[in-house]
């Protein structure tokens, strides 16, 4: 997963179980590839198995220099089915989409989980005497507690609650 050096990004469909073959052959041809992955946990009999799976199964993002490499060669790349085209032109994926997707991934392309609650998040208390109160997180403490600011009788009030007592509403 490298930078695209200003080249456009496209989407190609790879053949079943051929992602690694397709990636290797595309990179030999001078293309940059990117396939975001997610960690999924499934139950297998009596245990749980966590695996990395493609965020967009069967598809890979490709960037290449269109002046040096004709896009029709993609269709003949071992491991790929085809480049997605419309009206005989490959469909460009907006660079901003790729950049934002990459920003949410680690160096191996694995999609990072967004923290459910962070400083500044608007939350609602779901347990205890302050149930239904809405406010903002001021501090997150290491012992699974957080400081919560809310307005009562026209002034800001701070309380500390367990994380399990609040729900993110932003």
C-alpha positions in Angstrom: 0.0 0.0 0.0 2.0 2.9 -1.3 1.2 6.4 -2.4 -0.3 6.8 -5.8 2.2 9.5 -7.0 -0.6 11.6 -8.4 -2.0 8.9 -10.6 -5.7 8.1 -10.8 -7.2 5.2 -8.9 -9.4 2.5 -10.5 -11.3 -0.6 -9.4 -10.7 -4.1 -10.7 -12.4 -7.3 -10.0 -10.1 -10.2 -9.1 -10.8 -13.9 -9.7 -11.9 -16.0 -6.7 -9.0 -16.8 -4.3 -6.6 -14.9 -6.6 -5.9 -11.7 -4.7 -2.2 -12.4 -4.0 -1.6 -13.6 -7.6 -3.3 -10.5 -9.0 -1.4 -8.1 -6.6 1.9 -9.6 -7.4 1.3 -9.3 -11.2 0.0 -5.8 -11.0 2.9 -4.6 -9.0 5.3 -6.2 -11.5 3.6 -4.1 -14.1 4.2 -0.9 -12.1 0.8 -0.5 -10.6 0.1 0.4 -7.0 -2.6 -1.7 -5.3 -4.8 -1.1 -2.2 -7.3 -3.4 -0.7 -8.7 -2.4 2.7 -9.3 -5.3 5.1 -11.6 -5.7 8.1 -11.3 -8.1 11.0 -14.3 -10.4 11.3 -14.9 -12.9 14.1 -17.0 -15.9 13.4 -18.0 -18.9 15.5 -16.5 -22.3 14.5 -18.1 -25.1 16.5 -17.0 -24.3 20.1 -14.4 -21.6 19.4 -14.2 -18.2 17.7 -12.0 -17.4 14.7 -10.9 -13.9 13.8 -9.9 -13.4 10.2 -8.9 -10.5 8.0 -11.4 -10.2 5.1 -11.6 -7.6 2.2 -13.9 -4.7 2.9 -15.0 -4.9 -0.7 -14.9 -8.7 -1.4 -13.7 -9.5 -4.9 -12.4 -5.9 -5.7 -9.1 -4.2 -5.5 -8.1 -0.6 -6.0 -5.3 0.0 -8.6 -3.3 3.1 -9.4 -1.0 3.4 -12.5 0.5 5.9 -14.9 -2.0 6.1 -17.7 0.7 7.5 -20.1 3.0 4.5 -19.6 0.5 1.7 -19.1 -2.7 1.2 -21.1 -5.6 0.2 -19.0 -6.7 -2.7 -21.3 -3.6 -4.6 -20.1 -5.3 -4.9 -16.7 -7.9 -7.3 -18.2 -5.1 -9.7 -19.2 -3.4 -9.7 -15.8 -3.2 -13.1 -14.2 -5.5 -13.2 -11.2 -7.8 -10.4 -12.4 -11.2 -10.7 -14.1 -11.5 -7.2 -15.4 -11.1 -3.5 -14.8 -14.4 -1.8 -14.2 -15.3 0.3 -17.2 -18.2 2.4 -18.4 -18.7 3.6 -22.0 -15.3 2.0 -22.8 -13.4 4.1 -20.2 -12.2 2.9 -16.8 -14.1 4.4 -13.9 -11.9 6.7 -11.8 -12.3 6.5 -8.1 -12.0 9.9 -6.4 -8.6 10.4 -4.8 -10.3 11.9 -1.8 -12.2 8.6 -1.2 -9.0 6.6 -1.4 -7.2 9.0 0.9 -9.9 8.9 3.5 -10.0 5.1 3.3 -6.2 4.9 3.7 -6.4 7.3 6.6 -8.7 4.9 8.4 -6.3 1.9 7.8 -3.0 0.8 9.4 0.1 0.1 7.3 -1.1 -3.3 6.4 -4.4 -2.0 5.0 -6.5 -3.2 8.0 -9.4 -0.9 8.8 -9.0 0.6 12.3 -11.9 0.7 14.6 -13.1 4.2 15.5 -13.2 4.6 19.2 -16.8 4.5 20.3 -16.3 7.2 22.8 -13.7 10.0 22.7 -13.2 13.4 24.3 -15.8 15.8 23.0 -18.2 13.0 22.1 -21.9 13.7 22.8 -23.2 10.9 25.0 -26.4 10.0 26.8 -26.4 8.4 30.3 -28.2 5.1 30.0 -27.9 3.8 33.7 -28.2 5.2 37.1 -29.7 8.4 38.6 -28.6 10.5 35.7 -30.3 8.3 33.1 -31.4 10.2 30.0 -29.1 13.1 30.6 -27.1 14.2 27.5 -23.7 15.9 27.7 -20.1 15.8 26.4 -17.1 13.7 27.5 -14.4 15.9 29.1 -11.9 13.2 30.2 -11.4 9.5 29.7 -9.7 7.8 32.7 -7.7 4.6 32.3 -9.8 2.7 34.8 -12.8 2.6 32.4 -14.4 5.7 33.8 -15.0 9.1 32.2 -15.8 12.6 33.2 -19.0 13.9 31.7 -20.1 17.5 31.4 -23.8 18.4 31.3 -25.9 21.4 31.9 -28.3 21.5 34.9 -30.1 24.6 36.1 -28.2 26.8 33.7 -24.7 25.8 34.7 -22.1 23.2 33.6 -21.9 20.2 36.0 -19.2 17.5 35.9 -19.7 13.9 37.1 -17.6 10.8 36.7 -19.2 7.6 35.5 -18.2 4.1 34.3 -18.0 4.0 30.4 -20.6 1.3 30.5 -23.2 3.8 31.8 -23.1 6.0 28.7 -24.0 5.6 25.0 -22.4 7.6 22.1 -25.0 9.7 20.3 -22.8 11.6 17.8 
